[in-house]
Amino acid sequence: MSSVLVLLADGFEEIEAFTPIDLLRRGGVGVTTASLPDNRHVTGRSGITAHADVAVSQLDGKLCDLLFLPGGAGVKNLRADPRVKEIVLQHHRADRWLAAICAAPTVLHDCGLLDGRSYTAHFSVANELPAIKAHERVVTDGKITTSRGAGTAVDFGLHLVALLVSAEKSREISKAICL
């Protein structure tokens, strides 16, 4: 079974986190949520509080098949925490998948991982990421997958299922959710 680690910071965009998590779990992928706060409670931009599976401080270098960074206003918290950069770089050095949606590709940019790659992101970060493929909903280049925002979260989640499980499983889930 494939595994995914999702980093959650206060202010995360709920649709961008929960939609891909749900779709990945429907696909049989083991998803672990990790909060930046040690108390494992993280509140999203719309005031929904999630109870993460673990705190980032409890990860002890554990790597998954894919590291997923949701977007939203909480990206500033991801960018400010040096542990996040180290986790991203550990996964990259181990040739694992990296996935980021909305403003979260800026975290990958901060790590120097978007240079010379195709990617997309939310228009609000276009000044930092001038090479955004603005009309693409999901972009994969090498082992990095990016998406634009809340409105592309279903496409993004199904794409991640196709990467980690199979295109057939992604189509099966798409049909089941009436897409």
C-alpha positions, 0 to 999 in steps of 0.5 A, a space after each residue: 500500500 502506498 503512503 502519503 504524508 500531509 503537513 497541516 499548518 494553521 490556516 490551511 485551505 480545507 478543500 485543498 487538504 481534505 478532498 485529496 485526503 479523502 480521494 487517496 483513502 478511497 483509493 486505498 492509500 495510507 494517509 498520515 496527517 501531521 500538524 505543525 503544532 505539537 497538540 495535533 490540532 490545526 485550524 483551517 482558513 474556514 475555522 474547521 479544526 482538524 485533529 492530525 494523526 501526529 505532530 511534525 515533531 513526532 515524525 522522526 525522519 519517517 518518509 512516505 511515498 508522497 509528501 503533500 502540502 495543502 495551500 491556503 493562508 497556512 502556507 506562510 506557516 509552512 514556509 516559516 518552519 525550518 522542519 518543513 523545508 527539511 522534510 521536503 528536502 528529505 523526501 526529494 533526496 529519497 526520490 519520493 513524490 512531492 505534491 503541492 496545491 495553491 500557494 504551497 508550490 512556493 514551499 517547493 520553490 523555497 527549497 530550490 525544487 522548481 527551477 527548470 520545471 513545469 508547474 502550476 499554482 494559485 495566481 496569488 503567488 504568480 509574482 514569486 512563481 512567474 513560470 506558472 502554467 496558469 491555465 493548467 489544473 494539474 501539472 506533473 514534472 518528474 516527481 513533482 505534482 502541482 495544482 492551482 487551488 480549491 477548484 482543482 482539488 478533485 482533479 489533483 486528488 484523482 491525479 495523485 490516486 492515478 500516480 500512486 495506485 492506478 489510472 483505473 482506480 482513479 477512474 473508478 473513484 471518479 465514477 463513484 463520486 459522479 464526476 
